[in-house]
């Protein structure tokens, strides 16, 4: 399924909604947390680690695996929301339909849901998943487009907020310092710079100002 060329109205309108979702951080931040742990789950699995469970709580969230944490999974947690946002922006730039983007997000969130064990995490991921399902299945073309673009904007914006607010207190930087002897402040700086770069690049793609990588040359 393909999508038509996005309009400036769509890009601006979805940016406004993405900013609005960021302002409702207390409610919406768990989608970014799900992306954080979802990316770690994929990297842990790719590295041969078995995931025991994911826990999402209002105060603290974590992913529990068998064995030692892998370097790439620790590094990729705070990069996850940005990477998922860039994936969505690239899919839209390649004229994949907004419906496809929404279904992809639903499937990725379902993976997190089935790895989550605590009641709060199950409820919050179920709410997000139900919303994505309804939008993907029943939304009009305009609603799907606005929802998909807004979701991508929120992943890009939320990644920056998530990194600024939680990378200091989180365990990922401390575990990376133990594994590499590189100071936690440097890892936090890397995450912040990467999330800002992803926001600028992804925003440019959504506005049609940047030609995304991997675009197929016209035949």
BATOR-467870 format. One line per 3 residues: number of its first residue (from 1); their letters; for each residue x, y, z of C-alpha. Coordinates in nm, 4 decimals, always signed. Layout:
<atoms>
NUM = A = X,Y,Z ~ ...
</atoms>
This chain:
<atoms>
1 = XXX = +0.0000,+0.0000,+0.0000 ~ +0.1324,+0.3430,-0.0877 ~ +0.0720,+0.6966,+0.0283
4 = XXX = +0.0377,+1.0198,-0.1594 ~ +0.2825,+1.3083,-0.1220 ~ +0.2275,+1.4607,+0.2242
7 = XXX = +0.1038,+1.8174,+0.2393 ~ +0.2522,+2.0981,+0.4464 ~ -0.0758,+2.1111,+0.6379
10 = XXX = -0.0382,+1.7456,+0.7354 ~ +0.3237,+1.7927,+0.8438 ~ +0.2459,+2.1002,+1.0526
13 = XXX = -0.0777,+1.9623,+1.1968 ~ +0.0861,+1.6372,+1.3021 ~ +0.3790,+1.8284,+1.4546
16 = XXX = +0.1323,+2.0266,+1.6666 ~ -0.0332,+1.7038,+1.7823 ~ +0.3060,+1.5498,+1.8552
19 = XXX = +0.3946,+1.8526,+2.0671 ~ +0.0584,+1.8301,+2.2438 ~ +0.1225,+1.4640,+2.3247
22 = XXX = +0.4625,+1.5643,+2.4645 ~ +0.2954,+1.8185,+2.6921 ~ +0.0788,+1.5373,+2.8292
25 = XXX = +0.3971,+1.3574,+2.9304 ~ +0.2583,+1.2033,+3.2493 ~ +0.0113,+1.0037,+3.0393
28 = XXX = +0.2001,+0.9562,+2.7143 ~ +0.5520,+0.8842,+2.8391 ~ +0.4850,+0.5132,+2.8753
31 = XXX = +0.4682,+0.4808,+2.4973 ~ +0.8282,+0.6038,+2.4901 ~ +0.9137,+0.3659,+2.7760
34 = XXX = +0.7622,+0.0822,+2.5720 ~ +0.9791,+0.1808,+2.2743 ~ +1.2836,+0.1939,+2.5029
37 = XXX = +1.2284,-0.1553,+2.6406 ~ +1.1018,-0.2879,+2.3095 ~ +1.4285,-0.1957,+2.1389
40 = XXX = +1.6222,-0.3553,+2.4239 ~ +1.4121,-0.6702,+2.3980 ~ +1.4888,-0.7003,+2.0264
43 = XXX = +1.8623,-0.6469,+2.0862 ~ +1.8745,-0.8862,+2.3814 ~ +1.6994,-1.1516,+2.1707
46 = XXX = +1.9361,-1.0882,+1.8785 ~ +2.2260,-1.1404,+2.1188 ~ +2.0913,-1.4749,+2.2377
49 = XXX = +1.9602,-1.3556,+2.5753 ~ +1.6270,-1.4876,+2.7000 ~ +1.3936,-1.2148,+2.8224
52 = XXX = +1.2233,-1.2984,+3.1514 ~ +0.9844,-1.0053,+3.1582 ~ +0.9339,-0.6307,+3.1251
55 = XXX = +0.7932,-0.4217,+3.4060 ~ +0.6470,-0.0752,+3.3558 ~ +0.5561,+0.1203,+3.6659
58 = XXX = +0.4727,+0.4874,+3.7296 ~ +0.8004,+0.5369,+3.9128 ~ +1.0428,+0.2949,+3.7515
61 = XXX = +1.0516,+0.0492,+3.4631 ~ +1.2937,-0.2288,+3.3782 ~ +1.3592,-0.5263,+3.1560
64 = XXX = +1.4793,-0.8493,+3.3177 ~ +1.6885,-1.0978,+3.1186 ~ +1.8850,-1.4128,+3.1872
67 = XXX = +2.2600,-1.3590,+3.1985 ~ +2.4582,-1.0386,+3.1702 ~ +2.3229,-0.7373,+2.9849
70 = XXX = +2.4642,-0.6943,+2.6363 ~ +2.6451,-0.3772,+2.5295 ~ +2.4223,-0.3053,+2.2320
73 = XXX = +2.1019,-0.3580,+2.4302 ~ +2.2196,-0.1161,+2.6995 ~ +2.3204,+0.1355,+2.4344
76 = XXX = +2.0039,+0.0893,+2.2312 ~ +1.7435,+0.1484,+2.5003 ~ +1.7547,+0.5268,+2.4970
79 = XXX = +1.8091,+0.5234,+2.1199 ~ +1.5040,+0.3020,+2.0637 ~ +1.2280,+0.5669,+2.0457
82 = XXX = +1.4357,+0.7727,+1.8016 ~ +1.5091,+0.4688,+1.5857 ~ +1.1425,+0.3704,+1.5750
85 = XXX = +1.0560,+0.7307,+1.4882 ~ +1.3105,+0.7299,+1.2053 ~ +1.1695,+0.3978,+1.0840
88 = XXX = +0.8226,+0.5496,+1.0683 ~ +0.9449,+0.8650,+0.8929 ~ +1.1337,+0.6568,+0.6371
91 = XXX = +0.8317,+0.4341,+0.5744 ~ +0.6127,+0.7389,+0.5125 ~ +0.8769,+0.8970,+0.2892
94 = XXX = +0.8852,+0.5768,+0.0847 ~ +0.5102,+0.6230,+0.0296 ~ +0.4081,+0.3342,+0.2504
97 = XXX = +0.0585,+0.4013,+0.3744 ~ -0.0058,+0.5524,+0.7184 ~ -0.2147,+0.2416,+0.7857
100 = XXX = +0.1000,+0.0293,+0.7422 ~ +0.2879,+0.2504,+0.9891 ~ +0.0081,+0.2177,+1.2449
103 = XXX = -0.0108,-0.1604,+1.2076 ~ +0.3682,-0.1848,+1.2419 ~ +0.3510,+0.0167,+1.5644
106 = XXX = +0.0678,-0.2065,+1.6867 ~ +0.2684,-0.5242,+1.6229 ~ +0.5787,-0.3856,+1.7962
109 = XXX = +0.3685,-0.2764,+2.0934 ~ +0.2056,-0.6204,+2.1064 ~ +0.5523,-0.7735,+2.1458
112 = XXX = +0.6097,-0.5507,+2.4480 ~ +0.2643,-0.6376,+2.5844 ~ +0.3305,-1.0118,+2.5802
115 = XXX = +0.6652,-0.9614,+2.7546 ~ +0.5136,-0.7416,+3.0268 ~ +0.4111,-0.9082,+3.3530
118 = XXX = +0.2952,-0.6452,+3.6006 ~ -0.0694,-0.5243,+3.5941 ~ +0.0062,-0.1549,+3.5401
121 = XXX = +0.2287,-0.2293,+3.2412 ~ -0.0296,-0.4636,+3.0910 ~ -0.3086,-0.2079,+3.1276
124 = XXX = -0.1125,+0.0857,+2.9836 ~ +0.0196,-0.1101,+2.6844 ~ -0.3276,-0.2521,+2.6223
127 = XXX = -0.4715,+0.1012,+2.6138 ~ -0.2089,+0.2183,+2.3669 ~ -0.2500,-0.0956,+2.1587
130 = XXX = -0.6282,-0.0638,+2.1469 ~ -0.5987,+0.2964,+2.0307 ~ -0.3570,+0.1980,+1.7537
133 = XXX = -0.5804,-0.0927,+1.6508 ~ -0.8911,+0.1260,+1.6276 ~ -0.7097,+0.3960,+1.4316
136 = XXX = -0.5510,+0.1470,+1.1894 ~ -0.8677,-0.0550,+1.1345 ~ -1.1477,+0.2000,+1.1504
139 = XXX = -0.9942,+0.5421,+1.0930 ~ -1.0614,+0.7335,+0.7736 ~ -0.7717,+0.7971,+0.5371
142 = XXX = -0.7253,+1.1457,+0.6782 ~ -0.7361,+1.0276,+1.0383 ~ -0.4867,+0.7499,+0.9679
145 = XXX = -0.2478,+0.9904,+0.7995 ~ -0.2683,+1.2430,+1.0818 ~ -0.2303,+0.9676,+1.3431
148 = XXX = +0.0718,+0.8059,+1.1775 ~ +0.2551,+1.1354,+1.1278 ~ +0.1705,+1.2464,+1.4833
151 = XXX = +0.2968,+0.9157,+1.6231 ~ +0.6277,+0.9562,+1.4407 ~ +0.6636,+1.3136,+1.5632
154 = XXX = +0.5920,+1.2045,+1.9201 ~ +0.8506,+0.9258,+1.9071 ~ +1.1127,+1.1743,+1.7863
157 = XXX = +1.0176,+1.4457,+2.0343 ~ +0.9552,+1.2071,+2.3216 ~ +1.2949,+1.0470,+2.2758
160 = XXX = +1.4648,+1.3795,+2.3476 ~ +1.2491,+1.4364,+2.6570 ~ +1.2999,+1.0792,+2.7766
163 = XXX = +1.6765,+1.1074,+2.7419 ~ +1.6960,+1.4393,+2.9267 ~ +1.4673,+1.3316,+3.2126
166 = XXX = +1.5651,+0.9709,+3.2732 ~ +1.9156,+0.8968,+3.1443 ~ +2.0718,+1.0402,+3.4627
169 = XXX = +1.8788,+0.8189,+3.7055 ~ +1.8579,+0.5146,+3.4772 ~ +2.0804,+0.2093,+3.5111
172 = XXX = +2.1833,+0.1884,+3.1458 ~ +2.4595,+0.4500,+3.1662 ~ +2.5936,+0.3035,+3.4921
175 = XXX = +2.6027,-0.0468,+3.3423 ~ +2.7781,+0.0852,+3.0317 ~ +3.0366,+0.2579,+3.2512
178 = XXX = +3.1060,-0.0721,+3.4288 ~ +3.1395,-0.2519,+3.0955 ~ +3.3548,+0.0071,+2.9172
181 = XXX = +3.5034,+0.2387,+3.1852 ~ +3.3621,+0.5319,+2.9857 ~ +3.1969,+0.7901,+3.2168
184 = XXX = +2.8194,+0.7913,+3.2444 ~ +2.8125,+1.1593,+3.1453 ~ +2.9566,+1.0712,+2.8047
187 = XXX = +2.6934,+0.8039,+2.7435 ~ +2.4193,+1.0509,+2.8386 ~ +2.5683,+1.3072,+2.6009
190 = XXX = +2.5763,+1.0496,+2.3197 ~ +2.2097,+0.9652,+2.3753 ~ +2.1055,+1.3291,+2.3879
193 = XXX = +2.2999,+1.4231,+2.0735 ~ +2.1677,+1.1162,+1.8901 ~ +1.8068,+1.1921,+1.9849
196 = XXX = +1.8456,+1.5548,+1.8757 ~ +2.0034,+1.4466,+1.5470 ~ +1.7183,+1.1998,+1.4901
199 = XXX = +1.4607,+1.4717,+1.5602 ~ +1.6227,+1.7122,+1.3132 ~ +1.6712,+1.4484,+1.0456
202 = XXX = +1.3308,+1.2859,+1.0929 ~ +1.1580,+1.6233,+1.1016 ~ +1.3298,+1.7175,+0.7788
205 = XXX = +1.2082,+1.3943,+0.6199 ~ +0.8497,+1.4522,+0.7346 ~ +0.8530,+1.8053,+0.5967
208 = XXX = +1.0011,+1.6814,+0.2693 ~ +1.3194,+1.8841,+0.3191 ~ +1.5503,+1.5820,+0.3434
211 = XXX = +1.5561,+1.2938,+0.1009 ~ +1.5652,+0.9795,+0.3167 ~ +1.8333,+0.7187,+0.2837
214 = XXX = +1.7571,+0.3935,+0.1048 ~ +1.5141,+0.5643,-0.1311 ~ +1.4905,+0.3637,-0.4516
217 = XXX = +1.6029,+0.5554,-0.7549 ~ +1.3293,+0.6062,-1.0162 ~ +1.3373,+0.3461,-1.2901
</atoms>
